Amino acid sequence: MINSILEKKMKITNLAIKFGDKEVLQSINLQVNKGERIAILGQNGSGKTTLLNLINKTLVPTAGKIEDEDFEINNQNRCYIMQHENLPSELKIKEALYVLAQSPENFEKGLGLAEHFDLTKALDKRFSKLSGGEKQKLFLISAIQNNPEYFFLDEITTGLDYNSRDELLSFLSEVFEESQATLFLVTHYIEEALRLCNRFVVVANGRITQDFTRDELVQTNFSLVQFDRLQIGLTEELIDEKTWTYKILKDKMPDILETRYEEITRYERDFVRNLGEIISD
Ligand SMILES: Nc1ncnc2c1ncn2[C@@H]1O[C@H](COP(=O)(O)OP(=O)(O)OP(=O)(O)O)[C@@H](O)[C@H]1O
């Protein structure tokens, strides 16, 4: 079953886009298997959201092509969630799930998901009264109730505190464990990419400069500093001393720079996560 899904491919060739005179993406080449969960990483302004929007057809490229006949992405089978989504402030969660459900059965599924993910008590709360984490959960549930095959998630945990982010990531991990959906996730957070994705691509200088599967990361004994390189999208020669993450870690926790990500302690992990937040803000 999984094999037959993975045989379905999307092929992106020499994709480029300009905004006015500004060439944001110049030559993107990427082959995606259906069912992959891809983290799109890179510095601010590198073109991650633009790439996401080209793949989900919100934007039209100025050159190149996307061959995605095997995928058949449309408004019914995709969900697209961004940072700081909004709904009318007076709408209650239950009403939002109802309005956004594609059928009565899907609405029932939404209510079941709300119960499963501890939102039952909040069903009668108005949108304006929800916390940031509750809002993002609501958007995810309202999308998941419609059984999407494709997820386009753009910095959905930015601005959430540690506990809300942790909860949302557990929620999403559970969703993806039980589904064969394809995910494109734009994020600045190492933790988020590692928890949700099985492939990591970095966009820099209008191109994809790195492309790793999870297995490749594990086989190379990937350390934190290497992941930081990936995330920031610089080549080995340019990196070390020039990144803030590296400078701060070197100063505060020199030992963990070469420690394998899985082996660092919870405290160190939180430190790095907070550092990631400071840097990307
Ligand atoms: N509609 C638009 N019109 C003009 N310029 C745009 C438009 N959309 C994006 N850009 C520019 O394209 C570049 C890439 O933007 P994009 O949002 O894709 O980057 P990003 O990697 O997602 O950034 P961030 O990490 O800050 O969210 C930026 O310089 C941005 O200003």
The ligand as a Tripos MOL2 file, in Angstrom:
@<TRIPOS>MOLECULE
LIG
   31    33     1     0     0
SMALL
NO_CHARGES

@<TRIPOS>ATOM
      1 N1          3.4200   39.1170   -3.5090 N.pl3     1 LIG1
      2 C1          4.6620   39.5750   -3.4030 C.ar      1 LIG1
      3 N2          5.0380   40.7000   -4.0260 N.ar      1 LIG1
      4 C2          6.2960   41.1670   -3.9550 C.ar      1 LIG1
      5 N3          7.2950   40.5570   -3.2790 N.ar      1 LIG1
      6 C3          6.9940   39.4260   -2.6350 C.ar      1 LIG1
      7 C4          5.6650   38.8740   -2.6630 C.ar      1 LIG1
      8 N4          5.6700   37.7180   -1.9390 N.ar      1 LIG1
      9 C5          6.9250   37.5740   -1.4640 C.ar      1 LIG1
     10 N5          7.7090   38.5800   -1.8850 N.ar      1 LIG1
     11 C6          9.1420   38.7240   -1.5970 C.3       1 LIG1
     12 O1          9.7530   37.5020   -1.9140 O.3       1 LIG1
     13 C7         10.7700   37.1860   -0.9690 C.3       1 LIG1
     14 C8         10.4890   35.8200   -0.3870 C.3       1 LIG1
     15 O2          9.3330   35.8830    0.4060 O.3       1 LIG1
     16 P1          8.7720   34.6180    1.1960 P.3       1 LIG1
     17 O3          7.6310   35.0850    2.0130 O.co2     1 LIG1
     18 O4          8.5310   33.5190    0.2490 O.co2     1 LIG1
     19 O5         10.0230   34.2340    2.1060 O.3       1 LIG1
     20 P2         10.1150   33.2590    3.3680 P.3       1 LIG1
     21 O6         11.3380   32.4490    3.1840 O.co2     1 LIG1
     22 O7          8.8250   32.5280    3.5320 O.co2     1 LIG1
     23 O8         10.3270   34.3020    4.5350 O.3       1 LIG1
     24 P3         10.0110   34.2600    6.1210 P.3       1 LIG1
     25 O9         10.8540   33.1950    6.7190 O.co2     1 LIG1
     26 O10        10.4080   35.6130    6.5710 O.co2     1 LIG1
     27 O11         8.5270   34.0120    6.2720 O.co2     1 LIG1
     28 C9         10.7590   38.2980    0.0580 C.3       1 LIG1
     29 O12        11.7830   39.2060   -0.2670 O.3       1 LIG1
     30 C10         9.4090   38.9370   -0.1090 C.3       1 LIG1
     31 O13         9.4500   40.3000    0.2120 O.3       1 LIG1
@<TRIPOS>BOND
     1     1     2 1
     2     2     3 ar
     3     2     7 ar
     4     3     4 ar
     5     4     5 ar
     6     5     6 ar
     7     6     7 ar
     8     6    10 ar
     9     7     8 ar
    10     8     9 ar
    11     9    10 ar
    12    10    11 1
    13    11    12 1
    14    11    30 1
    15    12    13 1
    16    13    14 1
    17    13    28 1
    18    14    15 1
    19    15    16 1
    20    16    17 2
    21    16    18 1
    22    16    19 1
    23    19    20 1
    24    20    21 2
    25    20    22 1
    26    20    23 1
    27    23    24 1
    28    24    25 2
    29    24    26 1
    30    24    27 1
    31    28    29 1
    32    28    30 1
    33    30    31 1
@<TRIPOS>SUBSTRUCTURE
     1 LIG1         1 GROUP 0 **** ****
